[in-house]
Amino acid sequence: MQLTSREAARLLGVEEPTLERWIRDGELAATRVNDRYRLNRIDLLEFAASRNLDMSPALLEDLEQQALPGLADAIRAGGVHPDVPGDDKAAILRAVVKRLPLPRGVDRTMLHHVLLAREALGSTGFGNGIALPHARNPIVLRVARPAVAICYLARPVDFDALDGKPVHTLVTLVSPSTRAHLHLLALAAAALRDPGVLAALEARAGADALVAEVARFEADLAARRAGGAKP
């Protein structure tokens, strides 16, 4: 779904002129249609995450017209992978793709190239030593359920993150639909601002401990949203 600049500004909690300045300065991607800006929801999520901006609950609510996956369940499906090797982006992403729970017949080499192409557009480094590699446009795969793979790197690597910190953990999404992809991306971006989740990742927590921390975050988020507070 393409957003107008007014809708995007509302979701980011800023004035429309501020958002349009970001667009003109090349900080936020947008296209012009009949002299009006149109924004991709994924670009908006990425921008909000990279700038540590508060994200409106509507970024999630707009996606909740059907049952959607939880982040904790998706991590159970994707697994936690320690000591992932690689000394640069290309090698690390190749190792990550190798570990993704993909069905037989999926072209992993193609997926690796797609992830590299996305990095060429701008780093997916989220900050705090974490990156969220994903395709510019969601690749919908014929998987039974969405999965989020957590990969702890054998050695921290420079990922050109905005905060300049080397990356020690990659969070990679595999989704059966665009809606699920957007939902998980928004949840992951919010979770990666939670002190408890960040501490678990910094400590290289195993699957059980990390899933428990993420489940706690999701329960807190649901309670805050029910009370009308921002996540």
N, C-alpha and C positions, 0 to 999 in steps of 0.2 A: 504494500500500500504506500503510495506517494503522499507525503505530507506537505501542506503549505507552510510558508515561513511563519505565519501566525500560529498554526497548530504546533509546529516544532518549538517555537519560542515558549508557548504555554507549557509544553511537556518538560522543557529544561528550566522553567521558572525564571526566564529572563525577558527583557523587553525586545520586541521585534527588531528595532534598529540595532541592538547589540548583536543579535543573531545574524542579521544581514551584513554587519561589519565583519564578523567571523568568516562569512562566505566570501565577501569581497577580498579579504586578506588571504584567502586560500587555506584557511585553517579548518573549515568545515565544507565538505563536498556537497554540491547542489547542482541541479540543471535548471536552465531557464526555459519556460514554456509560456509563450505569449507574454513575454516580459515579466513573468512572475517566477519566483523560485519554487522548485519542487525538491523535496529531500527524501532520501531513502531511510527507512527506519533503522536499518543496520548501521548506516553511517552515523545516525544520531546516537544510537546506543554506544558505538565505539567512541565518539567524541565525548559524550558524557562520562564514560568510564575513564578515558585518558586524562580528562581535566578534573576528575574527582568531584563532579557536579552531582548535586542531589537529583535523582531521577523521579519524576512524577509516578505515583502508583498507576496512572493511566497507561504508562508504557507496558505494564503487565496486564491491566484490566482489559485493554483493547484486544488482548489475545485469548481471553478466557471464555470464549463462546463455546468451547468444548473442553473435555477433559484433557489436561496437559500434564506432561511429566514433571515430577519433582527432581530437584538437583541431586538430592541424596540418592534417590533410586538410580538416576543416570550414572552417578559415580560408581555405584555397585556394579552396574552393567559394564562400564568402561574400564574399571580396575585402576589400581594404584601401582605404578611401575617405577621401582627404584633404579638408580645408577644407569640412567639412559646415556649412552655415549655420544660423543661428538664435540668438535672444537670450533664449529661455526654453524650458522643457521642451516645451511644446506644439509650438512651431515646430521644435525640434530633432528631436523624435520623428517629426514629419511628414516631415522631410527624410531621416531614417534609414529609415523605412518605404519611402520612394520608391526607396531604393537596395538594398533587400533583393532577393535573387534568388528571386522568387516566380513560380509558374506563371501563365499567362494566366487571367484570370477570378477570381483572388483579390481579395476586397474589401479594398483597402489602407486605405480610410477606416475600415472596421470595425476593422481591426487597430490603427490609430492610436488609436482610441477605447479599445480594450481595454488598450493600453499606458498610456494616460493614467489609466484607472481604477485600474490597478495602482499607479501612482505616488501616487494619492490615498490609498491604504492605507498608504503608507510609502515613502520614497525607496529606489530601487534603487542609490543611490550606494554603491559598494563601499569607497571610500577611496582615497587616493593619486591623486586626480584621475580615477578611473575609475568608470563606472556600468555595470550589467548589466541594462538594461531587458528585461523579459519579462512574459508574461501570468501572472496569479495561478495559473490552471490551464493547463497546456500546451495550446496550440492546435496540433492535429495537422493539418498541411497535406499535400496530395498532391504532395510534392516527391520527386524521384528520390533525393536524398541530403541529409543534414543539412548546414547551413551556419551559419557564424559570421561575421557582418559586423563588421569593425573600422572604426569611424568616428572620425576625428580631427576635432575641432570647429575651425571657423575662429576662434572665440573661446571661452575658458573660460567656463562658465556655472554659476551656483549651482544645485546639484541637491539641496540639503538633505541632503548626505551626513553621516554621523555624525561624521567628523573635521573637518567644516566647510570642507574644501577645495573650491574650484570644480572642476568636471569638465571635462577636456580630451579624454577618449576614451570612446566608448560601445562595448560589446561586446554584440551582439544575436544571439540564437539563433533558427534556423528548423529545426524537426525534423519527421520523418515519423512519429514515435511518441513516446509518453510516456516509454518506456524510454530512447530516444536523447536526449530532452530532459534527463532527470535525469542521465544519464551525462555529457553535455556541460556541464551546469551545475556538476556536481561538479568536473570537470576544469578548467573555467575558474576556479572559485573557488580551486582549489589553484594553478593557474598564475599567478594574479594576486598571489600571495604570493612568487613566485620573483624574486629580485633581477635576474636576467638578462632575464626577460620584462618586468618593470617598467621596466628601463632602455631596452629596445627601444621600448616604448610611449611613454615620456617623450621619446625622440629621434624619435618619429614615423617609425619604421622602415618601409620599403616592404615589400611582400608577401614577397619572397624572404628578406630578412633576418629579418623577424618569424617567418615559418614555420620557418626554420632554428632560431631560438631556442626556439620552442615545441616543435619536434621534439626538441631537446636536453633540454628539461625533461621531456617524456614518457618519453624513454629513461632519464633519471635516476630518475624516479618508478617505472618498471617495475623497475629494478635495486634500489631501496630496498624495494619491496614484496616482491620475490623474497627479499630478505634478512631480511624480517620487521620492517623499520623503519617508523615512521609517515611519511606524506608530509609 
